[in-house]
Amino acid sequence: MKFLLVFDFDHTIIDENSDTWIVKCAPERKLPNGLRNSYQPGHWTEYMGRVLLYLGDNGVKEDEMKRTMTTIPFTAGMIDLLGFIGKNKELFDCIIVSDSNTVFIDWILKAAGFHRLFDEVFTNPAAFSSNGYLTVQHFHAHHCAKCPKNLCKRKVLKEFLDKQLERGVSYTQIVYIGDGGNDLCPVLFLKKKDIAMPRQGYTLEKKISQLAQSLSPVQCSVLVWSSATDIMAYLKLLIKE
């Protein structure tokens, strides 16, 4: 009996968007209008590339970025939830599938002592160049029309499950915890026995309820959460069964 917990990162594990939080490092903590208005739907990673270039051009260094990123608050109840999962790790495999990047997630999880809790982190690869600029690349290429160009979370989840099956690992249930519009694609992939946990008041919850209203509901069960304490209560029930 093993459960797979799939976490989004921004507005799920942390209570902010890591990509917009980095703007606190910019001169006067804001971006010039031209740069701010240059985002095109589905091309967030390219936009972030321009933001990070601007920060580099303005002399923002790695240590300042790291200091800023590690001040992001975790979502209410999340530290207790991650502690609980850590104590019951033999029952839970944990992965993160996020449109953030490896550097930000690594900094935040390591500072809080949670990086060992996650078996794998699937996110956009990032690294500092020789001149000290942070650069971000697309996670992968895919053919899903519903998802941003750089990341289809359904594809990530499916490939992870296939790889686990080859190793002889299958899961009693998948619990998918997220908030955003790009979490809908993997939720639609979940089976009847699985559960989607959308964050209350966020895009994922709204999209799932729109599907139910148009009589094409998701296959899996749905349990809305507002604090990670709600998620922990569900997991406690799960391991008691």
Contacts in CASP RR format, 6 or more apart in sequence:
PFRMAT RR
TARGET T0000
AUTHOR 0000-0000-0000
METHOD contacts of the structure
MODEL  1
MKFLLVFDFDHTIIDENSDTWIVKCAPERKLPNGLRNSYQPGHWTEYMGR
VLLYLGDNGVKEDEMKRTMTTIPFTAGMIDLLGFIGKNKELFDCIIVSDS
NTVFIDWILKAAGFHRLFDEVFTNPAAFSSNGYLTVQHFHAHHCAKCPKN
LCKRKVLKEFLDKQLERGVSYTQIVYIGDGGNDLCPVLFLKKKDIAMPRQ
GYTLEKKISQLAQSLSPVQCSVLVWSSATDIMAYLKLLIKE
1 91 0 8 1.000
1 172 0 8 1.000
2 91 0 8 1.000
2 92 0 8 1.000
2 93 0 8 1.000
2 169 0 8 1.000
2 170 0 8 1.000
2 171 0 8 1.000
2 172 0 8 1.000
3 91 0 8 1.000
3 92 0 8 1.000
3 93 0 8 1.000
3 171 0 8 1.000
3 172 0 8 1.000
3 173 0 8 1.000
3 174 0 8 1.000
3 175 0 8 1.000
3 235 0 8 1.000
3 238 0 8 1.000
3 239 0 8 1.000
4 92 0 8 1.000
4 93 0 8 1.000
4 94 0 8 1.000
4 95 0 8 1.000
4 161 0 8 1.000
4 171 0 8 1.000
4 173 0 8 1.000
4 174 0 8 1.000
4 175 0 8 1.000
5 85 0 8 1.000
5 92 0 8 1.000
5 93 0 8 1.000
5 94 0 8 1.000
5 95 0 8 1.000
5 175 0 8 1.000
5 177 0 8 1.000
5 235 0 8 1.000
6 95 0 8 1.000
6 96 0 8 1.000
6 97 0 8 1.000
6 157 0 8 1.000
6 174 0 8 1.000
6 175 0 8 1.000
6 176 0 8 1.000
6 177 0 8 1.000
6 186 0 8 1.000
7 13 0 8 1.000
7 94 0 8 1.000
7 95 0 8 1.000
7 96 0 8 1.000
7 97 0 8 1.000
7 98 0 8 1.000
7 118 0 8 1.000
7 177 0 8 1.000
7 178 0 8 1.000
8 96 0 8 1.000
8 97 0 8 1.000
8 98 0 8 1.000
8 177 0 8 1.000
8 178 0 8 1.000
8 179 0 8 1.000
8 180 0 8 1.000
8 183 0 8 1.000
9 18 0 8 1.000
9 96 0 8 1.000
9 98 0 8 1.000
9 100 0 8 1.000
9 105 0 8 1.000
9 123 0 8 1.000
10 16 0 8 1.000
10 17 0 8 1.000
10 18 0 8 1.000
10 19 0 8 1.000
10 98 0 8 1.000
10 99 0 8 1.000
10 100 0 8 1.000
10 179 0 8 1.000
11 17 0 8 1.000
11 75 0 8 1.000
11 178 0 8 1.000
11 179 0 8 1.000
11 180 0 8 1.000
11 199 0 8 1.000
11 202 0 8 1.000
12 75 0 8 1.000
12 177 0 8 1.000
12 178 0 8 1.000
12 179 0 8 1.000
12 199 0 8 1.000
13 74 0 8 1.000
13 75 0 8 1.000
13 78 0 8 1.000
13 82 0 8 1.000
13 96 0 8 1.000
14 72 0 8 1.000
14 73 0 8 1.000
14 74 0 8 1.000
14 75 0 8 1.000
14 78 0 8 1.000
14 108 0 8 1.000
15 72 0 8 1.000
15 73 0 8 1.000
15 74 0 8 1.000
15 75 0 8 1.000
15 76 0 8 1.000
15 78 0 8 1.000
16 72 0 8 1.000
16 73 0 8 1.000
18 69 0 8 1.000
18 72 0 8 1.000
18 100 0 8 1.000
18 101 0 8 1.000
18 104 0 8 1.000
18 105 0 8 1.000
18 108 0 8 1.000
19 44 0 8 1.000
19 48 0 8 1.000
19 51 0 8 1.000
19 100 0 8 1.000
19 101 0 8 1.000
19 104 0 8 1.000
21 68 0 8 1.000
21 69 0 8 1.000
21 72 0 8 1.000
22 51 0 8 1.000
22 52 0 8 1.000
22 55 0 8 1.000
22 65 0 8 1.000
22 68 0 8 1.000
22 69 0 8 1.000
22 104 0 8 1.000
23 29 0 8 1.000
23 30 0 8 1.000
23 31 0 8 1.000
23 51 0 8 1.000
24 68 0 8 1.000
25 55 0 8 1.000
25 60 0 8 1.000
25 64 0 8 1.000
25 65 0 8 1.000
25 68 0 8 1.000
26 54 0 8 1.000
26 55 0 8 1.000
26 58 0 8 1.000
26 60 0 8 1.000
27 58 0 8 1.000
30 36 0 8 1.000
31 51 0 8 1.000
31 54 0 8 1.000
32 54 0 8 1.000
35 50 0 8 1.000
35 51 0 8 1.000
35 54 0 8 1.000
38 47 0 8 1.000
38 50 0 8 1.000
39 47 0 8 1.000
40 46 0 8 1.000
40 47 0 8 1.000
42 148 0 8 1.000
42 149 0 8 1.000
43 148 0 8 1.000
43 149 0 8 1.000
44 99 0 8 1.000
44 148 0 8 1.000
44 150 0 8 1.000
45 99 0 8 1.000
45 124 0 8 1.000
45 136 0 8 1.000
45 137 0 8 1.000
45 138 0 8 1.000
45 148 0 8 1.000
45 149 0 8 1.000
45 150 0 8 1.000
48 101 0 8 1.000
48 136 0 8 1.000
49 135 0 8 1.000
49 136 0 8 1.000
52 133 0 8 1.000
52 134 0 8 1.000
52 135 0 8 1.000
52 136 0 8 1.000
53 133 0 8 1.000
55 65 0 8 1.000
55 133 0 8 1.000
55 134 0 8 1.000
56 132 0 8 1.000
56 133 0 8 1.000
56 134 0 8 1.000
61 132 0 8 1.000
62 128 0 8 1.000
62 132 0 8 1.000
62 134 0 8 1.000
65 134 0 8 1.000
66 107 0 8 1.000
69 104 0 8 1.000
69 107 0 8 1.000
69 108 0 8 1.000
70 107 0 8 1.000
70 108 0 8 1.000
70 111 0 8 1.000
72 108 0 8 1.000
74 112 0 8 1.000
75 227 0 8 1.000
75 228 0 8 1.000
76 226 0 8 1.000
76 227 0 8 1.000
76 228 0 8 1.000
76 229 0 8 1.000
77 227 0 8 1.000
77 228 0 8 1.000
77 229 0 8 1.000
77 232 0 8 1.000
78 228 0 8 1.000
79 112 0 8 1.000
80 228 0 8 1.000
80 229 0 8 1.000
80 232 0 8 1.000
81 228 0 8 1.000
81 229 0 8 1.000
81 231 0 8 1.000
81 232 0 8 1.000
81 235 0 8 1.000
82 114 0 8 1.000
82 117 0 8 1.000
83 117 0 8 1.000
84 232 0 8 1.000
84 235 0 8 1.000
84 236 0 8 1.000
85 92 0 8 1.000
85 94 0 8 1.000
85 117 0 8 1.000
85 235 0 8 1.000
86 92 0 8 1.000
86 117 0 8 1.000
88 235 0 8 1.000
88 239 0 8 1.000
89 117 0 8 1.000
91 239 0 8 1.000
92 235 0 8 1.000
93 119 0 8 1.000
93 164 0 8 1.000
93 169 0 8 1.000
93 171 0 8 1.000
94 117 0 8 1.000
94 118 0 8 1.000
94 119 0 8 1.000
95 118 0 8 1.000
95 119 0 8 1.000
95 120 0 8 1.000
95 121 0 8 1.000
95 122 0 8 1.000
95 160 0 8 1.000
96 105 0 8 1.000
96 118 0 8 1.000
96 120 0 8 1.000
96 121 0 8 1.000
96 122 0 8 1.000
96 123 0 8 1.000
97 122 0 8 1.000
97 123 0 8 1.000
97 153 0 8 1.000
97 156 0 8 1.000
97 157 0 8 1.000
97 186 0 8 1.000
98 105 0 8 1.000
98 121 0 8 1.000
98 122 0 8 1.000
98 123 0 8 1.000
99 123 0 8 1.000
99 124 0 8 1.000
99 148 0 8 1.000
99 150 0 8 1.000
99 151 0 8 1.000
99 182 0 8 1.000
100 123 0 8 1.000
100 124 0 8 1.000
101 123 0 8 1.000
101 124 0 8 1.000
101 125 0 8 1.000
101 126 0 8 1.000
101 136 0 8 1.000
102 121 0 8 1.000
102 123 0 8 1.000
102 124 0 8 1.000
102 125 0 8 1.000
102 126 0 8 1.000
102 127 0 8 1.000
103 126 0 8 1.000
103 127 0 8 1.000
103 128 0 8 1.000
103 134 0 8 1.000
104 126 0 8 1.000
105 121 0 8 1.000
105 123 0 8 1.000
106 115 0 8 1.000
106 121 0 8 1.000
109 115 0 8 1.000
109 117 0 8 1.000
109 118 0 8 1.000
120 160 0 8 1.000
122 139 0 8 1.000
122 156 0 8 1.000
122 160 0 8 1.000
123 139 0 8 1.000
124 136 0 8 1.000
124 137 0 8 1.000
124 138 0 8 1.000
124 139 0 8 1.000
124 150 0 8 1.000
124 151 0 8 1.000
125 136 0 8 1.000
125 137 0 8 1.000
125 139 0 8 1.000
126 134 0 8 1.000
126 135 0 8 1.000
126 136 0 8 1.000
126 137 0 8 1.000
127 134 0 8 1.000
127 135 0 8 1.000
128 134 0 8 1.000
128 135 0 8 1.000
129 135 0 8 1.000
138 149 0 8 1.000
138 150 0 8 1.000
138 151 0 8 1.000
139 150 0 8 1.000
139 151 0 8 1.000
139 156 0 8 1.000
140 150 0 8 1.000
140 151 0 8 1.000
140 152 0 8 1.000
140 155 0 8 1.000
140 156 0 8 1.000
142 151 0 8 1.000
142 152 0 8 1.000
142 155 0 8 1.000
144 152 0 8 1.000
144 154 0 8 1.000
144 155 0 8 1.000
144 185 0 8 1.000
146 152 0 8 1.000
146 184 0 8 1.000
146 185 0 8 1.000
147 153 0 8 1.000
147 154 0 8 1.000
147 182 0 8 1.000
147 185 0 8 1.000
148 182 0 8 1.000
151 182 0 8 1.000
152 185 0 8 1.000
153 182 0 8 1.000
153 183 0 8 1.000
153 185 0 8 1.000
153 186 0 8 1.000
154 185 0 8 1.000
154 186 0 8 1.000
154 188 0 8 1.000
154 189 0 8 1.000
156 186 0 8 1.000
157 174 0 8 1.000
157 186 0 8 1.000
157 189 0 8 1.000
158 189 0 8 1.000
161 171 0 8 1.000
164 170 0 8 1.000
164 171 0 8 1.000
172 193 0 8 1.000
173 193 0 8 1.000
173 194 0 8 1.000
173 195 0 8 1.000
173 238 0 8 1.000
174 190 0 8 1.000
174 191 0 8 1.000
174 194 0 8 1.000
174 195 0 8 1.000
175 194 0 8 1.000
175 195 0 8 1.000
175 197 0 8 1.000
175 231 0 8 1.000
175 234 0 8 1.000
175 235 0 8 1.000
175 238 0 8 1.000
176 183 0 8 1.000
176 186 0 8 1.000
176 187 0 8 1.000
176 190 0 8 1.000
176 194 0 8 1.000
176 195 0 8 1.000
176 196 0 8 1.000
176 197 0 8 1.000
176 220 0 8 1.000
177 197 0 8 1.000
177 225 0 8 1.000
177 231 0 8 1.000
178 197 0 8 1.000
178 198 0 8 1.000
178 199 0 8 1.000
178 202 0 8 1.000
178 204 0 8 1.000
179 198 0 8 1.000
179 199 0 8 1.000
179 202 0 8 1.000
179 203 0 8 1.000
179 204 0 8 1.000
179 205 0 8 1.000
180 198 0 8 1.000
180 199 0 8 1.000
180 202 0 8 1.000
180 203 0 8 1.000
180 204 0 8 1.000
181 203 0 8 1.000
181 204 0 8 1.000
181 207 0 8 1.000
183 198 0 8 1.000
183 204 0 8 1.000
184 204 0 8 1.000
184 207 0 8 1.000
184 208 0 8 1.000
187 196 0 8 1.000
187 198 0 8 1.000
187 204 0 8 1.000
187 208 0 8 1.000
187 218 0 8 1.000
187 220 0 8 1.000
188 218 0 8 1.000
188 219 0 8 1.000
190 196 0 8 1.000
190 218 0 8 1.000
190 219 0 8 1.000
190 220 0 8 1.000
191 219 0 8 1.000
191 220 0 8 1.000
192 219 0 8 1.000
192 220 0 8 1.000
192 221 0 8 1.000
193 220 0 8 1.000
194 219 0 8 1.000
194 220 0 8 1.000
194 221 0 8 1.000
195 220 0 8 1.000
195 221 0 8 1.000
195 222 0 8 1.000
195 223 0 8 1.000
195 234 0 8 1.000
196 204 0 8 1.000
196 208 0 8 1.000
196 218 0 8 1.000
196 220 0 8 1.000
196 221 0 8 1.000
196 222 0 8 1.000
196 223 0 8 1.000
197 222 0 8 1.000
197 223 0 8 1.000
197 224 0 8 1.000
197 225 0 8 1.000
197 231 0 8 1.000
197 234 0 8 1.000
198 204 0 8 1.000
198 205 0 8 1.000
198 208 0 8 1.000
198 222 0 8 1.000
198 224 0 8 1.000
198 225 0 8 1.000
199 205 0 8 1.000
199 224 0 8 1.000
199 225 0 8 1.000
199 226 0 8 1.000
200 224 0 8 1.000
200 225 0 8 1.000
200 226 0 8 1.000
205 224 0 8 1.000
208 217 0 8 1.000
208 218 0 8 1.000
208 222 0 8 1.000
211 217 0 8 1.000
211 218 0 8 1.000
212 218 0 8 1.000
223 230 0 8 1.000
223 234 0 8 1.000
224 230 0 8 1.000
225 231 0 8 1.000
END
